[in-house]
Amino acid sequence: MNFDKNVFSQGQTLFTQNEFNEELAKAKAEIMAIAINTTRQAIFIEREACAELCMQLADQEDEGVTATALRDAATAIINRIPAQRQ
């Protein structure tokens, strides 16, 4: 990068408003990307916990319609967004 900067006699660099705006936009984009990724991970973790809870409830039931429905619900929850599975 070849910036057109003014340098003070104390060695401080002064950036142009456009340079500042560009770097600020990059920082905001990085923060948003991290926030989105973190939110996706949190949702997936919660989804897995819900599925596990359904499975535990199914295990407490006698085999039958209710247990099958709970297991089916757990499978549907965990497979909601397969691309997130690791």
C-alpha positions in Angstrom: 0.0 0.0 0.0 1.3 3.4 -0.9 -0.7 5.9 1.2 -0.4 9.6 0.9 0.1 10.5 4.5 1.2 13.6 6.4 3.8 12.9 9.1 4.1 15.2 12.1 7.6 16.1 13.4 7.0 13.8 16.4 6.8 10.8 14.1 3.0 10.5 14.2 1.3 9.5 11.0 -2.0 11.3 9.9 -4.2 9.3 7.7 -6.7 10.7 5.2 -10.4 10.4 6.0 -10.8 7.9 3.1 -8.0 5.7 4.4 -9.6 5.8 7.9 -13.0 5.0 6.4 -11.6 2.0 4.4 -9.8 0.5 7.4 -12.9 1.1 9.6 -15.1 -0.7 7.1 -12.6 -3.6 7.0 -12.7 -3.9 10.8 -16.5 -3.7 10.9 -16.7 -6.5 8.3 -14.3 -8.7 10.2 -16.3 -8.1 13.5 -19.5 -9.0 11.7 -18.1 -12.1 10.2 -16.9 -13.3 13.6 -20.3 -12.4 15.2 -22.2 -14.3 12.5 -19.9 -17.4 12.8 -20.2 -17.3 16.6 -24.0 -17.1 16.4 -24.1 -20.0 14.0 -22.0 -22.1 16.4 -24.1 -21.2 19.4 -27.3 -22.1 17.5 -25.8 -25.4 16.5 -24.7 -26.2 20.1 -28.2 -25.4 21.3 -29.8 -27.5 18.6 -27.6 -30.5 19.7 -28.6 -29.9 23.3 -32.3 -29.9 22.3 -31.9 -33.1 20.3 -30.1 -34.8 23.2 -33.0 -33.7 25.5 -35.5 -35.3 23.1 -33.5 -38.5 23.1 -33.4 -38.6 26.9 -37.1 -38.1 27.1 -37.6 -40.8 24.5 -35.5 -43.2 26.5 -37.7 -42.5 29.6 -40.8 -43.5 27.6 -42.0 -47.0 27.0 -41.4 -47.9 23.3 -44.3 -46.7 21.3 -45.7 -43.7 19.5 -44.4 -41.1 22.0 -40.9 -42.5 22.1 -40.8 -42.8 18.3 -42.1 -39.2 17.9 -39.4 -37.9 20.3 -36.7 -39.8 18.5 -38.0 -38.4 15.1 -38.0 -34.9 16.6 -34.4 -35.3 17.8 -33.3 -36.4 14.4 -35.2 -33.6 12.7 -33.6 -31.1 15.1 -30.0 -32.3 14.6 -30.4 -32.5 10.8 -32.0 -29.1 10.5 -28.9 -27.6 8.8 -26.7 -30.6 7.8 -23.9 -28.3 6.6 -23.3 -27.2 10.2 -22.6 -30.7 11.3 -18.9 -31.3 12.1 
